[in-house]
Amino acid sequence: MRIAVVLSLVLAVSAASAETPEQWVTLGARVHGGFGSFIPVGIRIGEDAMQRLNAQPRELAVVFYQGDGVPCPCPIDGVMLAIGASPGQGTAQVAAEKSPPGTFAVAVIRRRTGGDALRYTVPMVLMAKLGEINRTITDPLARYHAVMAIPDLFSVEPVKQP
């Protein structure tokens, strides 16, 4: 009986990293209080980091830098959901510093155990597109799909840790 319970818990945790678009919208709205276009930006970054770093949920940490003039650091909510990070666990942090000029956001994602990291940069030019999605698309699931369809949403570069 114990083995069956442990096995079902392991399967439930492994399935958590494969949410459907509908589940992402539900989770994002629950965590954030609504589901705008900035949240799937973070989900897309987080999913990409999980794949590139060959990581499982809760193995990564993120530091998020918001662009100057960007109304909120909402994408970190999507990143946190995708990688299983939490401010309470010390694995999700919004930096006091702004991201470099010309950027909407920068997210630095690394393994919790240390090592090299990835820097995700979202260009400021996309803020107009994301704002348009929020203004013209009222259905949260359609917002999710619209953001997921944006080509070149971010650039990625490795970051060597000291």
C-alpha positions in Angstrom: 0.0 0.0 0.0 2.8 2.4 0.9 4.5 1.8 -2.4 1.3 2.7 -4.3 0.9 5.9 -2.4 4.5 7.0 -3.0 4.3 6.0 -6.7 1.1 8.1 -7.1 2.8 11.1 -5.5 5.8 10.8 -7.7 3.6 10.5 -10.8 1.5 13.5 -9.7 4.7 15.7 -9.2 6.1 14.6 -12.6 2.8 15.4 -14.3 2.9 18.9 -12.8 5.4 20.1 -15.3 3.2 19.2 -18.3 0.2 21.5 -17.8 -2.2 22.1 -20.5 -2.9 25.7 -21.7 -6.1 25.6 -19.7 -4.3 24.6 -16.6 -1.7 27.3 -17.1 -4.5 29.9 -17.3 -6.2 28.6 -14.2 -2.9 28.5 -12.2 -1.8 31.9 -13.5 -5.1 33.5 -12.6 -5.1 31.9 -9.2 -1.6 33.1 -8.3 -1.8 36.5 -10.0 -5.4 37.4 -9.6 -6.1 37.5 -13.3 -4.5 36.3 -16.5 -2.9 39.0 -18.7 -0.3 38.6 -21.5 2.7 39.1 -19.2 2.1 35.8 -17.3 2.6 33.5 -20.4 5.8 35.4 -21.1 7.1 34.0 -17.9 5.6 30.6 -18.5 7.4 30.4 -21.8 10.7 31.5 -20.3 10.3 29.0 -17.4 9.5 26.1 -19.7 12.4 26.9 -21.9 14.8 27.0 -18.9 13.5 23.7 -17.6 14.3 22.1 -21.0 17.6 23.8 -21.6 18.9 23.1 -18.1 17.4 19.6 -18.1 15.7 20.4 -14.8 12.7 19.1 -12.8 10.3 21.4 -10.9 11.9 23.0 -7.9 15.4 22.5 -9.1 15.8 26.1 -10.5 15.8 29.6 -9.0 15.1 32.9 -10.7 16.1 36.5 -10.3 13.8 38.8 -12.3 14.7 42.3 -13.4 11.8 44.6 -14.6 12.3 47.1 -17.4 12.1 50.8 -16.6 8.6 51.9 -17.5 7.1 48.4 -17.4 4.0 48.6 -15.1 4.6 45.4 -13.1 6.9 42.4 -12.7 4.0 40.0 -13.7 6.1 37.7 -15.8 7.8 36.3 -12.7 4.5 34.7 -11.7 4.6 32.7 -14.9 8.3 31.8 -14.4 7.6 30.7 -10.8 4.7 28.5 -11.9 6.8 26.9 -14.7 9.9 26.1 -12.7 8.3 25.6 -9.2 10.1 28.5 -7.6 8.8 30.5 -4.6 9.9 33.7 -2.7 9.2 31.7 0.5 11.7 29.1 -0.5 14.2 31.8 -1.6 14.1 30.6 -5.2 12.2 33.5 -6.8 13.3 37.1 -6.4 12.4 40.4 -8.0 15.5 42.5 -8.1 15.5 46.1 -6.9 17.6 47.1 -9.9 15.9 47.6 -13.3 16.8 45.6 -16.4 19.0 47.3 -18.9 17.6 50.0 -21.2 15.7 48.7 -24.1 14.5 45.6 -22.3 11.0 44.7 -21.1 12.5 42.2 -18.6 15.5 40.0 -17.9 15.3 36.7 -16.0 18.4 34.9 -14.8 17.6 31.3 -14.1 20.0 28.9 -12.5 20.0 25.6 -10.7 19.4 25.9 -6.9 22.6 24.0 -6.3 24.6 26.6 -8.2 26.5 26.5 -11.4 26.0 28.2 -14.7 22.8 30.1 -15.5 20.8 31.3 -18.4 19.9 35.0 -19.0 16.5 35.5 -20.7 16.0 39.0 -22.2 12.7 40.2 -23.5 13.1 43.3 -25.7 11.1 46.4 -24.8 9.7 46.5 -28.3 7.4 43.7 -27.3 5.6 45.7 -24.6 3.4 47.3 -27.3 2.4 43.9 -28.6 1.7 42.5 -25.1 -0.3 45.6 -24.3 -2.3 45.2 -27.5 -3.0 41.5 -26.6 -4.4 42.7 -23.2 -6.5 45.4 -24.8 -8.0 43.4 -27.7 -8.2 39.9 -26.4 -10.5 39.4 -23.4 -10.4 35.6 -23.2 -7.5 34.4 -21.0 -6.9 31.2 -23.0 -6.7 33.2 -26.2 -4.2 35.6 -24.5 -2.1 32.6 -23.6 -2.1 31.3 -27.2 -1.4 34.8 -28.6 1.7 35.1 -26.4 2.9 31.6 -27.2 2.7 32.4 -30.9 5.0 35.5 -30.7 8.2 34.6 -32.5 11.5 35.7 -30.9 9.8 36.5 -27.6 13.2 36.5 -25.9 16.8 35.9 -26.4 18.9 33.5 -24.2 22.5 33.5 -23.3 24.6 31.5 -20.9 25.9 33.2 -17.7 29.0 31.8 -16.1 28.8 31.8 -12.3 32.0 32.7 -10.4 
